[in-house]
């Protein structure tokens, strides 16, 4: 069970991460704007721009997913189920939650899933 001090520390961590991810979402949104055909950038450069756009679209999807997980974590922070492993029901280590506050499985369950 997390202490009130730990919960507040995690709240700060989550809010900082959310701010950073929101900035990433804004940046990737800008980078994924359509490439207009009027741009006279040459065939190879245009192909590179289209490829870069695809990479940035994938990064945008990942950033939006991360933001959603962080938002859910922030909402769940005060519930008794936050910090409990969805697989075994044990506690997720506080140090792990500080690094990955959107974690839903403990280290033991993650390791056992790999093998």
C-alpha distances in whole Angstrom, upper triangle without the diagonal:
4,7,10,12,10,10,14,14,13,15,18,18,18,21,23,23,24,27,28,28,30,32,32,33,36,37,37,39,41,42,42,45,48,51,54,57,59,57,60,58,60,59,57,55,54,53,50,49,49,47,45,44,43,40,39,39,36,34,34,33,30,29,29,27,25,25,24,21,20,21,19,16,16,17,14,12,11,11,8,9,9,8,9,12,15,17,15,12,10,7,10,10,10,13,14,13,15,18,17,15,16,15,15,15,14,17,18,18,20,22,23,24,27,29
4,7,8,6,6,10,10,10,12,15,15,15,18,20,20,21,24,25,25,27,29,30,31,33,35,35,36,39,40,40,43,46,49,52,55,57,55,58,56,58,57,55,53,52,51,49,47,47,45,43,42,41,39,37,37,35,33,32,31,29,27,27,25,23,23,22,19,18,19,17,14,14,15,13,10,10,10,9,10,9,8,10,13,16,19,17,14,12,9,10,10,8,11,13,11,12,15,15,13,15,14,15,16,15,17,19,20,21,23,24,25,27,30
4,5,5,6,9,10,11,12,14,15,16,18,20,21,22,24,26,27,28,30,31,32,34,36,37,38,40,41,42,45,48,51,54,57,59,57,60,57,59,59,57,55,54,53,51,49,49,47,45,44,43,41,39,39,37,35,35,34,31,29,30,28,25,25,25,22,20,21,20,16,16,17,15,11,11,12,11,13,12,11,14,17,20,22,21,18,16,13,13,13,10,13,15,13,14,17,18,15,18,18,18,19,18,20,22,23,24,26,28,29,31,33
4,5,5,6,9,10,10,13,14,15,17,19,20,21,23,25,25,27,29,30,31,33,35,36,37,39,40,41,43,47,49,52,56,57,56,59,57,59,59,57,54,54,53,50,49,49,47,44,44,43,41,39,39,37,35,34,33,31,29,29,28,25,24,24,22,19,19,19,16,14,15,14,10,9,12,12,14,13,13,16,19,22,25,24,20,19,16,16,15,12,15,17,14,14,18,18,16,18,19,20,21,21,23,25,26,27,29,31,31,33,36
4,5,5,6,9,10,11,12,14,16,17,19,20,21,23,24,26,28,29,30,32,34,35,36,38,39,40,43,46,49,52,55,57,55,57,55,57,57,55,53,52,52,49,48,48,46,43,43,42,40,38,38,36,34,33,33,30,28,29,28,25,24,24,22,19,20,20,17,15,17,16,12,12,15,15,17,15,14,17,21,23,26,25,22,20,17,16,15,12,14,16,14,13,16,18,15,18,19,20,22,21,23,25,26,27,29,31,32,33,36
4,5,5,6,9,10,10,12,14,15,16,18,20,21,22,24,26,27,28,30,32,32,34,36,37,38,41,44,46,50,53,54,53,55,53,55,55,53,50,50,49,46,45,45,43,41,40,40,37,35,35,34,31,31,30,27,26,26,25,22,21,22,19,17,18,18,14,13,15,14,10,11,13,13,15,12,11,14,17,20,23,22,19,17,13,13,11,8,10,12,10,9,13,14,12,15,15,17,18,17,19,22,23,23,25,27,28,29,32
4,5,5,6,9,10,10,12,14,15,16,18,20,21,22,24,25,26,28,30,31,32,34,36,36,39,42,45,48,51,53,51,54,52,54,54,52,49,49,48,45,44,44,42,39,39,38,36,34,34,32,29,29,28,26,24,24,23,20,19,19,17,14,15,15,11,10,12,11,7,7,10,11,13,10,10,13,16,19,22,22,19,17,14,13,13,10,12,13,10,10,14,14,11,13,14,16,18,17,20,22,23,23,26,28,28,30,32
4,5,5,6,9,10,11,12,14,15,17,19,20,21,23,24,25,27,29,30,31,33,35,36,38,41,44,47,50,52,50,53,51,53,53,51,49,48,48,45,43,43,42,39,38,38,36,34,34,32,30,29,29,26,24,24,24,20,19,20,18,15,15,16,13,11,13,13,9,10,13,14,16,13,13,17,20,22,25,25,22,21,17,17,16,12,14,15,12,11,14,15,12,15,17,19,21,21,23,26,26,26,28,31,31,32,35
4,5,5,6,9,10,11,12,14,16,17,18,20,22,23,24,26,28,29,30,32,33,35,37,40,43,46,49,51,49,51,49,51,51,49,47,46,46,43,42,42,40,37,37,37,34,32,32,31,28,28,28,25,23,23,23,19,19,20,18,14,16,17,13,12,15,14,11,12,15,16,17,14,13,17,20,22,25,25,22,21,17,15,14,10,11,13,10,8,11,13,11,14,16,18,20,19,21,24,25,24,26,29,29,30,33
4,5,5,6,8,10,10,12,14,15,16,18,20,21,22,24,26,26,28,30,31,32,35,38,40,43,47,48,46,49,47,49,49,47,44,44,43,41,39,39,38,35,34,34,31,29,29,28,25,25,24,22,20,20,19,16,15,16,14,11,13,13,10,9,12,11,8,11,13,14,15,11,10,14,17,19,22,22,20,18,15,13,12,9,10,11,7,6,9,10,7,10,12,14,17,16,18,21,22,21,24,26,26,27,31
4,5,5,6,9,10,10,12,14,15,16,18,20,21,22,24,25,26,29,30,31,33,37,39,42,46,47,45,48,46,49,48,47,44,44,43,41,39,39,37,35,34,33,31,29,29,28,25,24,24,22,19,19,19,16,14,15,14,10,11,12,9,7,10,10,7,10,13,15,15,12,13,16,19,20,24,24,22,21,18,16,16,13,14,14,11,10,12,12,9,11,14,16,19,19,21,24,25,24,27,29,29,30,33
4,6,5,6,9,10,11,13,14,15,17,19,20,21,23,24,26,28,29,30,32,36,38,41,45,46,44,47,45,47,47,46,43,42,42,39,38,38,37,34,33,33,31,28,29,28,25,24,24,22,19,20,20,16,15,17,15,12,13,15,12,10,13,14,11,13,17,18,19,15,16,19,21,23,26,27,25,24,20,18,17,14,14,15,12,10,12,13,11,13,16,19,21,21,23,26,27,25,28,31,30,31,35
4,6,5,6,9,10,11,12,14,16,17,18,20,21,22,24,26,27,28,31,34,37,40,43,44,42,45,43,45,45,43,40,40,40,37,35,35,34,31,31,30,28,26,26,25,22,21,22,19,17,18,18,14,13,15,14,10,12,14,11,10,14,14,12,14,17,19,18,15,14,18,19,21,24,25,23,22,19,16,15,12,12,12,9,7,8,9,8,11,13,16,18,19,20,23,24,22,25,28,27,28,31
4,5,5,6,9,10,10,12,14,15,16,18,20,21,22,24,25,26,29,32,34,38,41,42,41,43,41,44,43,42,39,38,38,35,34,34,32,30,29,28,26,24,24,23,20,19,19,17,14,15,14,11,10,12,10,6,8,10,8,7,10,11,10,13,15,17,17,13,13,17,18,20,23,24,22,21,18,16,16,13,13,13,10,8,9,9,7,8,12,14,17,18,20,23,23,22,24,27,26,27,31
4,5,5,6,9,10,10,12,14,15,17,18,20,21,23,24,25,27,31,34,36,40,41,39,42,40,43,43,41,39,38,38,35,33,33,33,30,28,29,27,24,24,23,20,19,20,18,15,15,16,13,10,12,12,8,9,12,10,8,11,13,12,14,17,20,19,16,17,20,22,23,26,27,26,25,22,20,19,17,17,16,13,12,13,12,10,12,15,18,21,22,24,27,27,25,28,31,30,31,34
4,5,5,6,9,10,11,13,14,16,17,19,20,22,23,24,27,30,32,35,39,40,38,41,39,41,41,40,37,36,36,33,32,32,31,28,27,28,25,23,23,23,19,19,20,18,14,15,16,13,11,14,14,10,12,15,13,11,15,17,15,18,20,23,22,18,19,22,23,25,28,29,27,26,23,21,20,17,16,16,14,11,12,12,11,13,16,19,22,23,24,27,27,25,28,31,30,30,34
4,5,5,6,9,10,10,12,14,15,16,18,20,21,22,25,28,30,33,37,38,36,39,37,39,39,37,34,34,34,31,29,29,28,25,24,25,22,20,20,19,16,15,16,14,11,12,13,9,9,12,11,8,10,13,11,11,14,16,15,18,20,22,21,17,17,21,21,22,25,27,26,25,22,19,19,16,15,14,12,11,10,10,9,10,13,17,19,20,21,25,25,22,25,28,27,27,31
4,5,5,6,8,10,10,12,14,15,16,18,20,21,23,26,29,32,35,37,35,38,36,38,38,37,34,33,33,31,28,29,28,25,24,24,22,19,19,19,16,14,15,13,10,10,11,9,6,9,10,7,8,11,11,10,13,15,14,17,19,22,21,17,18,21,22,23,26,28,26,26,23,21,21,19,18,17,14,13,13,12,11,11,15,17,20,22,23,27,26,24,27,30,28,29,32
4,6,5,6,9,10,11,13,14,15,17,19,20,22,26,28,31,34,35,34,36,35,37,38,36,33,33,33,30,28,28,28,24,23,24,22,19,20,20,16,15,16,15,12,12,14,12,9,12,13,10,11,15,14,13,16,18,17,20,22,25,24,21,22,25,26,26,29,31,30,29,27,24,24,21,21,20,17,16,15,15,14,15,18,21,24,25,26,30,29,27,30,33,31,32,35
4,5,5,6,9,10,11,12,14,16,17,18,21,24,26,29,33,34,32,34,32,35,35,33,30,30,30,27,25,26,25,22,21,22,19,17,18,17,14,13,15,13,10,12,14,11,9,13,14,11,13,16,16,15,18,20,19,22,25,27,26,22,22,25,26,27,29,31,30,30,27,24,23,21,20,19,17,15,14,14,14,15,18,21,23,25,25,29,29,26,29,32,30,30,34
4,5,5,6,9,10,10,12,14,15,16,19,22,24,27,31,32,30,33,31,33,33,32,29,28,28,26,24,24,23,20,19,19,17,14,15,14,11,10,11,10,6,8,10,7,6,10,11,9,11,14,14,14,17,19,19,22,24,26,24,21,21,24,24,25,27,29,29,29,26,23,23,22,21,19,17,16,14,13,13,13,16,19,22,23,24,28,27,24,27,30,28,28,32
4,5,5,6,9,10,10,12,14,15,17,21,23,26,30,31,29,32,31,33,33,32,29,28,28,26,24,24,23,20,19,20,18,15,15,15,12,10,12,12,8,8,11,10,7,10,12,11,11,15,15,15,17,19,20,23,24,27,26,23,24,26,27,27,29,32,31,31,29,26,26,24,24,22,20,19,18,16,16,15,19,21,24,26,27,31,30,28,30,33,31,31,35
4,5,5,6,9,10,11,12,14,16,20,22,25,28,29,27,30,28,31,31,30,27,26,27,24,22,23,22,19,18,19,17,14,15,16,13,11,14,13,10,11,14,12,10,14,16,14,15,18,19,18,20,23,23,26,28,30,29,26,26,29,29,30,32,35,34,34,31,28,28,26,25,24,22,20,19,18,18,18,21,24,27,29,29,33,32,29,32,35,33,33,36
4,5,5,6,8,10,10,12,15,18,20,23,26,28,26,28,26,29,29,27,25,24,24,21,19,20,19,16,15,16,14,10,12,12,9,8,11,10,7,9,12,11,10,13,15,14,15,18,19,19,21,23,23,27,28,31,29,26,26,29,28,28,31,33,33,33,31,27,27,26,25,23,21,20,18,17,18,17,20,23,25,27,28,31,30,27,30,33,30,30,34
4,5,5,6,9,10,10,13,16,19,22,25,26,25,28,26,29,29,27,25,23,24,21,19,19,19,16,14,15,13,10,10,11,9,6,9,9,6,7,10,10,9,12,14,13,14,17,18,18,20,23,23,26,28,30,29,26,26,29,28,28,30,33,33,33,31,28,29,27,26,24,23,22,20,19,19,18,21,23,26,28,29,32,31,28,31,33,31,30,34
4,6,5,6,9,10,11,15,17,20,24,25,23,26,25,28,28,27,24,23,24,22,19,19,19,16,14,16,15,11,12,14,11,9,12,13,10,10,14,14,12,15,17,16,17,20,21,21,22,25,26,29,30,33,32,28,29,32,32,31,34,37,36,36,34,31,32,30,29,27,26,24,23,22,22,21,24,26,29,31,32,36,34,32,34,37,34,34,38
4,5,5,6,9,11,14,16,19,22,23,21,24,22,25,25,24,21,20,21,19,16,17,17,13,12,14,13,9,11,13,10,9,12,13,10,12,15,15,14,17,19,18,19,22,23,23,25,28,28,31,33,35,34,30,31,33,33,33,35,38,38,38,36,32,32,31,30,28,26,25,23,22,23,22,25,28,30,32,32,36,35,32,34,37,34,34,38
4,5,5,6,9,12,14,17,20,22,20,23,21,23,23,22,19,18,19,16,14,14,14,11,9,11,10,6,7,9,7,5,9,10,9,10,13,14,13,16,18,18,19,22,23,23,25,27,28,31,33,35,33,30,30,33,32,31,33,36,36,37,35,32,32,31,30,27,26,26,23,22,23,21,24,26,29,31,31,34,33,30,32,35,32,32,35
4,5,5,7,10,13,16,19,21,19,23,21,24,24,23,20,19,19,18,15,15,15,13,10,12,12,8,8,11,10,7,10,12,10,10,14,15,14,16,19,19,19,22,24,24,25,28,29,32,33,36,34,31,32,34,33,33,35,38,38,38,37,33,34,33,32,30,28,28,26,24,24,23,26,28,30,33,34,37,35,32,35,37,34,34,38
4,6,6,9,11,14,17,18,17,20,19,22,22,22,19,17,18,17,13,14,15,12,10,13,13,9,10,13,12,10,13,15,13,14,17,18,17,20,22,22,22,25,27,27,28,31,32,35,36,39,37,34,35,37,37,36,38,41,41,41,40,36,37,36,34,32,31,30,28,27,27,26,29,31,34,36,36,40,38,35,38,40,37,37,40
4,6,9,10,13,16,17,15,18,16,19,19,18,15,14,15,13,10,11,12,9,7,10,10,7,8,11,10,9,13,14,13,14,18,18,18,20,23,23,24,26,28,28,30,32,33,36,37,40,38,35,35,37,36,36,38,41,41,41,40,36,37,36,34,32,31,30,28,26,28,26,29,31,33,35,35,39,37,34,36,39,36,35,39
4,6,8,12,15,17,15,18,17,19,19,18,16,14,14,13,10,9,11,9,5,8,9,6,6,10,10,8,11,13,13,14,16,18,18,20,22,23,23,26,28,28,30,32,33,36,37,40,37,35,35,37,36,35,37,40,40,41,40,36,37,36,35,33,32,31,29,27,28,26,29,31,33,35,35,38,37,34,36,38,35,34,38
4,6,9,13,14,13,17,16,18,19,19,16,14,15,14,11,10,13,11,8,11,12,10,9,13,13,12,14,17,16,16,19,21,20,22,25,25,25,28,30,30,31,34,35,38,39,42,40,37,38,40,39,38,40,43,43,44,43,39,40,39,38,36,35,34,32,30,31,29,32,34,36,39,39,42,40,37,40,42,39,38,41
4,6,9,11,11,14,14,16,16,17,15,12,13,14,10,9,12,12,8,11,13,12,11,15,16,14,16,19,19,19,22,24,23,25,28,28,29,31,33,33,35,37,38,41,42,45,42,40,41,42,41,40,42,45,45,47,45,42,43,43,41,39,38,37,35,33,34,32,34,36,38,41,41,44,42,39,41,43,40,39,43
4,6,9,8,11,10,13,13,14,11,8,10,11,8,7,11,11,8,11,14,13,13,16,17,16,19,21,21,22,24,26,26,28,30,31,32,34,36,36,38,40,41,44,45,48,45,43,43,45,44,43,44,48,48,49,48,44,45,45,43,41,40,39,37,35,36,34,37,39,41,43,43,46,44,41,43,45,42,41,44
4,5,6,9,10,12,13,15,13,10,12,14,11,10,14,14,12,15,18,17,16,20,21,20,22,25,25,25,28,30,29,31,33,34,34,37,39,39,40,43,44,47,48,51,48,46,47,48,47,46,48,51,51,52,51,48,49,48,47,44,43,43,40,39,40,38,40,42,44,47,47,50,48,45,47,49,45,44,48
4,5,8,9,10,11,13,12,9,12,14,12,11,15,16,14,16,19,19,19,22,24,23,25,27,28,28,30,32,32,34,37,37,38,40,42,43,44,46,47,50,51,54,51,49,50,51,50,49,50,53,54,55,54,51,52,51,50,47,46,46,43,42,43,41,43,45,47,49,49,52,50,47,49,50,47,46,49
4,6,9,11,12,15,13,11,14,16,14,14,18,18,17,19,22,21,21,25,26,25,27,30,30,30,33,35,34,36,39,39,40,42,44,44,46,48,49,52,53,56,54,51,52,54,52,51,53,56,57,58,56,53,54,53,52,49,48,48,45,44,45,43,45,47,49,52,52,55,53,49,52,53,50,49,52
4,6,8,10,13,10,9,12,13,11,12,16,16,15,18,20,19,20,23,24,24,26,28,28,29,32,33,33,35,38,38,38,41,43,43,45,47,48,51,52,55,53,50,50,52,51,50,52,55,55,56,55,51,52,51,49,47,46,45,43,42,43,41,44,46,48,50,50,53,51,48,50,52,49,47,51
4,6,9,11,9,8,12,13,12,14,17,17,17,20,22,21,23,26,26,26,29,31,31,32,35,36,36,38,40,41,42,44,46,46,48,50,51,54,55,58,55,53,53,55,54,53,54,57,58,58,57,54,54,53,52,49,49,48,45,44,45,44,46,48,50,52,52,55,53,50,51,53,51,49,52
4,7,8,6,6,10,10,9,12,14,14,15,18,19,19,21,23,24,24,27,29,29,30,33,34,34,36,39,39,40,43,44,44,46,48,49,53,54,56,54,51,51,53,51,51,52,55,56,56,55,51,51,51,49,46,46,45,42,41,43,42,44,46,48,50,49,52,50,47,48,51,48,46,49
4,6,5,6,9,10,10,12,14,15,16,18,20,21,22,25,25,26,28,30,31,32,34,36,36,38,40,41,42,44,46,47,48,50,51,55,56,58,55,52,52,54,52,52,53,56,57,57,56,52,53,52,50,48,48,47,44,43,45,43,45,47,49,51,50,53,51,48,49,51,48,46,49
4,6,5,6,9,10,11,12,14,15,17,19,20,21,23,24,25,27,29,30,31,33,35,36,37,39,40,42,44,45,46,48,50,51,54,55,57,54,52,51,53,51,50,51,54,55,56,55,51,52,52,50,47,47,47,43,42,44,42,44,46,47,49,48,51,49,46,47,49,46,44,47
4,5,5,6,9,10,11,12,14,15,17,18,20,22,23,24,26,27,28,30,32,33,34,36,38,39,40,42,44,45,47,48,49,53,53,55,52,50,49,51,49,48,49,52,53,54,53,49,49,49,47,45,45,44,41,40,42,41,42,44,45,47,46,48,47,43,44,46,44,41,44
4,5,5,6,9,10,10,12,14,15,16,18,20,21,22,24,26,26,28,30,31,32,34,36,37,38,40,41,42,44,46,47,50,51,53,51,48,48,49,48,47,48,51,52,52,51,47,48,47,45,43,43,42,39,38,40,39,40,42,44,46,45,47,46,43,44,46,43,41,44
4,5,5,6,9,10,10,12,14,15,16,19,20,20,23,24,25,26,29,30,31,33,35,36,37,39,40,41,43,45,46,49,50,52,49,47,47,48,47,46,47,50,51,52,50,47,48,47,45,43,43,42,39,38,40,38,39,42,43,45,44,47,46,42,44,46,43,41,44
4,5,5,6,9,10,11,13,14,15,17,19,20,21,23,24,26,27,29,30,32,34,35,36,38,39,41,42,44,45,48,49,51,48,46,45,47,45,44,45,48,49,50,49,45,46,46,44,41,41,41,38,36,38,37,38,40,41,43,42,45,43,40,41,43,40,38,41
4,5,5,6,8,10,11,12,14,16,16,18,20,21,22,24,26,27,28,30,32,33,34,36,37,39,41,42,43,46,47,49,46,44,43,45,43,42,43,46,47,48,46,43,43,43,41,38,39,38,35,34,36,34,36,38,39,41,40,43,41,38,39,41,38,36,39
4,5,5,6,9,10,10,12,14,15,16,18,20,20,22,24,25,26,28,30,31,32,34,36,37,38,40,41,45,45,47,45,42,42,44,42,41,43,46,47,47,46,42,43,42,40,38,38,37,34,33,35,33,35,37,38,41,40,43,41,38,39,42,39,37,40
4,5,5,6,9,10,10,13,14,15,17,19,20,21,23,24,25,27,29,30,31,33,35,36,38,39,40,44,44,46,44,41,41,43,41,40,41,44,45,46,45,41,42,42,40,38,37,37,34,33,34,32,34,36,37,40,39,42,40,36,38,40,37,35,39
4,5,5,6,9,10,11,13,14,16,17,19,20,22,23,25,26,28,29,30,32,33,35,37,38,39,43,43,45,42,40,39,41,39,38,39,42,43,43,43,39,40,40,38,35,35,35,32,30,32,30,32,34,35,37,36,39,37,34,35,37,34,32,35
4,5,5,6,9,10,11,12,14,15,16,18,20,21,22,24,26,27,28,30,31,32,35,36,37,40,41,43,40,38,37,39,37,37,38,41,42,42,41,37,38,38,36,33,33,32,29,28,30,28,30,32,34,36,35,38,36,33,34,37,34,32,35
4,5,5,6,9,10,10,12,14,15,16,18,20,21,22,24,25,26,29,30,31,33,34,36,39,40,42,39,37,37,38,37,36,37,40,41,42,40,37,38,38,36,33,33,32,29,28,29,28,29,31,33,35,35,38,36,33,35,37,34,33,36
4,5,5,6,9,10,11,13,14,15,17,19,20,21,23,24,26,27,29,30,32,33,35,38,38,40,37,35,35,36,35,33,34,38,39,40,39,35,36,36,35,32,32,32,29,27,28,26,28,29,31,33,33,36,34,30,32,34,31,30,33
4,5,5,6,9,10,11,12,14,16,17,18,20,21,23,24,26,27,29,31,32,33,36,37,39,36,33,33,34,32,32,33,36,37,37,36,33,34,34,32,29,29,29,26,24,26,24,25,27,29,31,30,33,31,28,30,32,29,27,31
4,5,5,6,9,10,10,12,14,15,16,18,20,21,22,24,25,26,28,30,31,34,35,37,35,32,32,33,32,31,33,36,37,37,36,32,33,33,31,28,28,27,24,23,25,23,25,27,29,31,31,33,32,29,31,33,30,29,32
4,5,5,6,9,10,11,12,14,15,17,18,20,21,23,24,26,27,29,30,33,34,36,33,31,31,33,31,30,32,35,35,36,35,32,33,33,32,29,28,28,25,23,24,22,24,26,28,30,30,33,31,28,31,32,29,29,32
4,5,5,6,9,10,11,12,14,15,17,18,20,21,23,24,26,27,28,32,32,34,31,29,29,30,28,27,28,32,32,33,32,29,30,30,29,26,25,26,23,21,22,20,21,23,25,27,27,30,28,25,27,29,26,25,28
4,5,5,6,9,10,10,12,14,15,16,18,20,21,22,24,26,26,30,31,32,30,27,27,29,27,27,28,31,32,32,31,27,28,28,26,24,23,23,20,18,20,18,20,22,24,26,26,29,27,24,26,29,26,25,28
4,5,5,6,9,10,10,12,14,15,16,18,20,21,23,24,25,29,29,32,29,27,27,29,28,27,29,32,32,33,31,28,29,29,27,25,24,24,21,19,20,18,20,22,25,27,27,30,29,26,28,30,28,27,31
4,5,5,6,9,10,11,12,14,15,17,18,20,21,23,24,28,28,30,27,25,25,27,25,24,26,29,29,31,29,26,28,28,27,24,23,23,21,18,19,17,19,20,22,25,26,28,26,24,26,28,25,25,28
4,5,5,6,9,10,11,12,14,15,16,18,20,21,22,26,26,28,25,22,23,24,23,22,23,27,27,28,26,23,25,24,23,20,19,20,17,15,16,14,15,17,19,22,22,25,23,20,23,25,22,22,26
4,5,5,6,9,10,10,12,14,15,16,18,20,21,24,25,27,25,22,22,24,23,23,25,28,28,28,26,23,24,24,23,20,19,19,16,14,15,13,16,18,20,23,23,26,25,22,25,27,25,25,28
4,5,5,6,9,10,10,12,14,15,17,18,20,23,24,26,24,21,22,24,23,22,25,28,27,28,27,24,25,25,24,22,20,20,18,16,16,13,16,18,21,23,25,28,26,23,26,28,26,26,30
4,5,5,6,9,10,11,12,14,16,17,18,22,22,24,21,19,19,21,20,19,21,24,24,25,24,21,23,23,22,19,18,19,17,14,14,11,13,14,17,20,21,24,22,20,23,25,22,23,26
4,5,5,6,9,10,10,12,14,15,16,20,20,22,20,17,17,19,18,18,20,23,23,23,22,19,20,19,19,16,14,15,13,10,11,8,11,13,16,18,19,22,21,18,22,24,21,22,26
4,5,5,6,9,10,10,12,14,15,18,19,22,20,17,18,20,20,20,23,25,24,25,23,20,22,20,20,18,16,16,15,12,11,10,13,15,18,21,22,25,24,22,25,27,25,26,29
4,5,5,6,9,10,11,12,14,17,17,20,18,15,17,19,19,18,21,23,22,24,22,20,22,21,21,19,16,17,17,13,12,9,13,14,17,20,22,25,23,21,25,26,24,25,29
4,5,5,6,9,10,10,12,15,15,17,15,12,14,15,15,14,17,20,19,20,18,16,18,17,18,15,13,14,14,10,9,6,9,10,13,16,18,21,19,18,21,23,21,22,26
4,5,5,6,9,10,10,14,15,17,15,12,13,16,16,16,19,22,20,21,18,16,17,16,16,14,11,12,12,9,7,6,9,11,15,17,19,22,21,19,23,25,23,24,28
4,5,5,6,9,10,13,14,17,15,13,15,17,18,18,21,23,22,22,20,18,20,18,19,18,14,15,15,13,10,9,12,14,17,20,22,25,23,22,26,27,26,27,31
4,5,5,6,8,11,11,14,12,10,12,14,15,14,18,20,18,19,18,16,18,18,19,17,14,15,16,13,10,8,11,11,15,18,20,23,21,20,24,25,24,25,29
4,5,5,6,9,10,12,11,7,9,12,13,13,17,19,17,17,15,13,15,14,15,14,10,12,13,10,7,6,9,9,13,15,18,21,19,19,22,24,22,24,28
4,5,5,8,10,13,12,9,11,14,16,17,20,22,19,20,17,16,17,15,17,16,12,13,14,12,9,9,12,13,16,18,21,24,23,22,26,27,26,28,31
4,6,7,8,12,11,9,12,15,17,17,20,22,19,20,18,17,19,17,20,18,15,16,18,15,12,11,14,14,18,20,23,25,24,24,27,28,27,29,32
4,6,5,8,7,6,9,11,13,13,17,18,15,16,15,14,16,15,18,16,13,15,17,14,11,10,12,11,15,17,20,22,21,21,25,26,25,27,30
4,6,8,8,6,8,11,14,15,18,19,16,16,14,13,14,13,15,15,11,12,15,13,9,10,12,12,15,16,19,22,21,21,25,26,25,28,31
4,7,9,7,10,12,16,17,20,20,17,17,15,15,17,15,18,18,14,15,18,17,13,14,15,15,18,19,22,24,23,24,27,28,28,31,33
4,5,6,9,10,14,14,17,18,14,15,13,14,16,15,19,18,15,17,19,18,14,14,15,14,16,18,21,23,22,23,26,27,26,29,32
4,6,8,8,12,13,16,15,12,12,11,13,15,14,18,17,15,17,20,18,15,15,15,13,15,16,19,21,20,21,24,25,25,28,30
4,6,6,9,9,12,12,9,10,9,11,14,14,17,16,13,16,18,16,13,13,12,10,12,13,17,18,17,18,21,22,21,24,27
4,6,8,10,13,13,11,11,9,9,11,11,14,13,10,13,15,13,10,9,9,8,11,12,15,17,16,17,20,21,21,24,26
4,7,9,12,12,9,8,6,5,8,8,11,10,7,11,13,11,8,9,8,7,9,9,12,14,14,15,17,19,19,21,24
4,6,9,8,5,6,5,6,9,10,13,12,10,14,15,13,12,11,9,7,7,8,11,12,12,13,16,17,17,20,22
4,5,6,5,5,6,6,10,12,14,12,11,15,16,13,12,11,8,5,4,5,9,10,8,10,13,13,13,16,18
4,6,6,8,10,10,13,15,18,15,14,18,18,15,14,12,10,6,6,8,12,12,9,11,14,14,13,16,18
4,6,8,11,11,14,17,19,16,16,20,20,17,17,15,12,8,6,8,11,10,7,9,12,11,10,14,15
4,6,9,10,13,16,18,16,16,20,21,18,18,17,13,10,8,8,11,9,7,11,13,11,12,15,16
4,7,9,12,15,17,16,15,19,20,18,17,16,13,10,9,9,12,11,10,13,15,15,15,19,20
4,7,9,12,15,13,13,17,18,17,16,16,13,11,9,7,10,10,10,12,14,14,15,18,20
4,6,8,11,11,10,14,15,14,13,14,11,10,9,7,10,10,11,13,15,16,17,20,21
4,6,9,7,7,10,12,10,10,11,8,8,7,5,7,9,10,11,13,15,16,18,20
4,5,5,6,9,10,10,10,12,10,11,10,7,8,10,12,13,14,16,18,19,21
4,5,5,6,9,10,9,12,11,12,12,10,11,14,16,16,17,20,21,22,24
4,5,5,7,9,9,12,11,14,13,11,11,14,16,15,17,20,21,21,24
4,5,5,6,7,10,8,11,10,8,8,12,13,12,14,17,17,18,21
4,5,5,4,7,6,9,10,10,11,14,15,14,16,19,19,20,23
4,6,6,9,10,13,14,13,14,17,18,17,19,22,22,23,26
4,6,9,9,13,13,13,13,17,17,15,17,21,20,21,24
4,5,6,9,11,11,12,15,15,13,16,19,18,19,22
4,5,9,11,12,13,17,16,15,18,21,20,21,24
4,6,9,11,13,16,15,14,17,19,18,19,23
4,6,8,10,13,12,10,14,16,15,16,20
4,7,10,12,10,10,13,14,13,16,19
4,7,8,6,6,10,11,10,13,15
4,5,5,6,9,10,11,13,15
4,6,5,6,9,10,11,13
4,5,5,6,9,10,11
4,5,5,6,9,10
4,6,5,7,9
4,5,5,7
4,5,6
4,6
4
